[in-house]
Structure formats: structure tokens, C-alpha cells
């Protein structure tokens, strides 16, 4: 389970540029929850993911995974619990290394380094099978440098790397925003497949309302650093973009302010 309890984060405190990014944020996720996260500009979506990952220290509150308080742990101590895919396809992989070498790094995350062979035959066969499941033909290009892959191929590879050692929580931070619509749809379908098959607890930040409605079993909407809507089950299945925007207006008393979301 994931619990965010009264989490607060302020940037540039006590200056003219003070910005409350997370405002007494509370959130609870159960095992296997696939939660899409949407909100206006500056709502706190990415800050929430960064706080969970340890990239930003929080000012107050607690973050718990499976009942263990990780609020004060440094980022590298949280890494074994988390998988993450970023918005930039260039992040999350090493461009100058081969596909199979990137996968080997992901597979050895958290383990002690030794002088044994870099990649065994059994591991190479395992990587080939896992790449084949992506349906992108990467299993036939395992010695290709990752920097030669397209953005969509890199995001699919990063998704595989992030889930190679089943994390307790998967964080998808607008991971299709930099892709063209067709490629984005493919990566989202792969994401849903990986999340469902591995029963992964997942938070997926998106600016696309239709994607937020279509994917996952639960949708939360943020505003001013807090969750103002939490919709799941049959209620979520009946959502439309129009009803979601109306619900936002009723909950916040303001118009939804996110150009990318509206244009999507």
C-alpha cells in the first residue's frame, strides 16, 4: 500500500516567489491500484511523484509504502521500492550502451557489483523473451545502442527496465507527452499490459483527459497541491471529458487551467 499523510512541500519559502506545491496532501493506494492523475497547471502532480521518489524532501507529513515510513530516506534508498518512467525519452536509459546492457543494469539494481560475466546466456534469453513481448522487434536488436532507438522504443524499453524487478510502486510521469499520438497510444497500451500482468500499484500522471478516463481503475484530480476529486469503479467508467471538467469546476470553483489537457 501507499499512504501520503498530510504531506506539505513549499518552494522558495518566505520569499516573494513562495509556492505551496503540496498542501496537506492525503492519498491512499491499495495493492494493484492503477491510478491516473490529472490536474491544472501547477496542481502538484509531478511534485507529488518527486516527493514519493525522494527527489524533493518534504516539509512535513509522512510517506509510507507497505506501512514503512520512507519520508526521510534518501532517493537511492527508496529506489529498490520504485520504478519510474519520465516524460523525456532520453531519461531512464544510457544512450551509449546496448539494449541488453541497459537491461542488465536494471536487473542488477540494488545488488552488489562483482567480477562475474556481464550478461549470461540465460539472462540474454530472458531479455529476448521480455523484449519480444513488447511487440516492437527489439528482441532482434539487443546489441543496438539505445541512442539509435526512436522515442517510443526508448519509452517502451524504459518501462520494461522500470518493472524488470517488480517494484512496489510504479511512477509514470507524463511518459507519453513527448511522443506523437500513434506512438503514445502504443506505449500506453504497453503500460496497461505491464501493470495488469504484474498487478503493479501505479500512479500515472497525464495531461490527456481521455487517457486519464480510459486507463486505470481510479482517477484522481489535483488542484493547488491537494486531491479534490477521487473517482473509481463504475463512476469512473461513466466519465466523459465534459463531466470531468464539470466535476472539477464544482470541486474547485474555478475553470480547469491546462492548455495541453484541453487541446488533447
N, C-alpha and C positions, 0 to 999 in steps of 0.2 A: 504494500500500500504506500501511497504518497500522501503526506499531510503538510500543508503550509498553514501555519498558525500565527495569525496576527503579524504577518511579515511587512516590514516597512523599509523602504530604501529612498533616500533623498540625495540628489546630486547637487553639488555646489551649495551646501547648506550655509545659511546665514549670509548669503551674498545676494546681489541683485539678480543673479542667474539661478537662484534656487529652484529646483524642480523636484516635486514629490513624484517619483516614478511608481512606487508601490505603496499603497495607502491602506495599512492594516488588512492586507490580503489574506483571505482564508480560502482553502481549497482542499478537497479530499478526493483521492482517486482509489478505486478498488482494483484488485488484480484483474488484468485483462481489459481494463477500460481503454478505449481508443477515443480520446477527447480532442476535438478540433477547437481551436482558439481564434477568435476574431475580435476586432475592435477598431476604433478610430485611430487617427494619428496620435502617437504619444500615449496610447492607452496603457502601456506597460507590458505588452505581450512578450517582446524579446527580453526585456529586463527580467521578467519572471523566469524565463528559461536560463538566463545568465546567472541569476541568483541561485537557482537549483544546482547548476553546474559548478558554482563556486567562482565564476569569473568576476562577479561583483559581490563583495561582502555586504551582508545586510546590516541595517542599523539596529533592528530589533525583531523579535519573533523567533520562530523555530521552523526548521525544515526537517522532516522525518521521512525516512524510507524504511518500510517494514518495522516501524517502531524505533529505529535507531536515529538519534539526533545527529545530523551531519552539518548543522548550521555553521559550526566553526571549523570544519575540516577544510584544508586547502584543496585547491582544484584537483591536484594529482591524486589525492586520497579518495576523492569521490569518483574518479574516472572508471574504476572497475565496476561500479554500480550502474553506469550510464552509457548509452550510445547516443551519438548526436550527428545530425546531418545539417550543414549550414546552407545559407542561401547561395553563397558563391561556390560554383562547381570546382573552383581551384583550391578550395579549403577542404581538408579532410583526407587528402591523398598526397603522395610525394611524386611530383611530375617526372622527375628524372629516374625513377625506379620502375621496374617492370610491374605488370599487373600482379603476377604471382608473388613478387617481393612485397608489394603493399599488403596483400592478403596475409602473408606470413607475419608481417609486423602486427597486424590486427589480431592474429591468432595467438601471438605471444604477449599480448598486452597484460601487464601485471606479473609476468613471470621473470625469473632471474635469467640473466644472459649467460650463455655457456659457449664452449668452443665446438659444439656438435654441428653436424652438417646443417646448412642454412634451411633447405627445404627437402624433406624426404620424398621418396616416390609415393608413399601412401598419402602424404599431405597434398602433393601435386594432383593426385587423382581426386582427392576430396574437393580441392579448389575447382577442378574442372567440372565436377558434377554440380557444384553450387553456382558456378557461373552459367552453366547450361540452363539452369532453372530460371535465369533472368530472361532468356529468350532473345538475347542481343548478339549472339555469336562470339562473345568474348572468350568462351572456352577454347576457341581456336586461335586466340591472340594472347596467350598468357605471358609471352616474353616481350610483348609490345610495351614500350614506355607509356605510362599513364598520360603524359603530356600530349600524346598524339590522339587521345580519345576526344570525342565530342562532349559537350556539356552534359547531355543526357546520359551518355555512357558513364561519365565520371560520377554523376549523382547516383546512378544505379550501383556502381562499384562502391561508392562511399556508404550507401545504405547497407550493402552486404557486409562491408567491413565493420560497420557500427553494430551489427547484430550477429556477427560471427561467433562471438562469445556472448550468449544470451544475456543482455543487460536487464537489470531490474526495472529500468525506465528508459524509454526511447524518446529523444527530443528531436523534433523535426521543425527547424526554424525557417519557415517560408522557403523550403528546399526546392520548390519548383518555380519560384518567382523570376529567376533569370533565364528560364527556358522558353522556347516557343510553345504555343498551345498544344500541338500534337505530341511533342516530346514530354511536356509537363503531364499530360494525361497518362502517358505510358509509365512515367515514374510514379505517379500517384497510384496507379493500378498495382504496380510492383510493391509499393509501400503497403497498401492494404493487404496484399497477399502475404508479405513477410510478417506483418503484425498479426494477422489472423492465424497463420500456421504456427507461429511461435507463441501465441497468446501473450503478446507483449503489452504491458502498460505503456501507453503512448500519449504524449502531448504534441499536437501538430498545429503550429501557428500558420495561418494562411490569411492572405488579403482577399481571397476569392470567396464570396458568399456562397456561390453554388457548390464549390468544393467543400466548404465547411458543412453544408447541409447534406451533401451526398455521402461523405465519408465519416466513418466512426459511429459509435453508439451514443455519443453525447457531444453537445456543443455548449461552450461557454463563451460569453461575450464580456469583454473588459472595457472599462471606462474610468479614466482618472486613477489608474492603479489598483482597481478593485474589480471583482466579478459582479456584474449587475444582472446577468441572465445565465441560467443553467438549465439546459433543455435536454431531455433524454427520452429514450423509448419511443412509444407511439407518437408522442407530441413532436419529437424531432422529425419523424418520418413525414409528418403532415406539413412541415415548414416549407415556405416559399421565400424568395428574396424579399418580396413585398411584406409578408407577415413578420419576417425577421426584422426589417427596418422599422416597422410599426412597433414591434415589441421593444426595440432599442429606444425609440422615442418615448414610449410610455415609462420605461425604467429610468431613463436619464433626464428626460425633459428637454433634450436637445436633438438636433439633426445629426445623423451619422456622418462623421467627417473623415472620410478616407477616399481620396480620389481614385486610387488603384482599385479598391474594392468596388466602387460604383461603376468604374469603366469596365471591370470584368463582367 
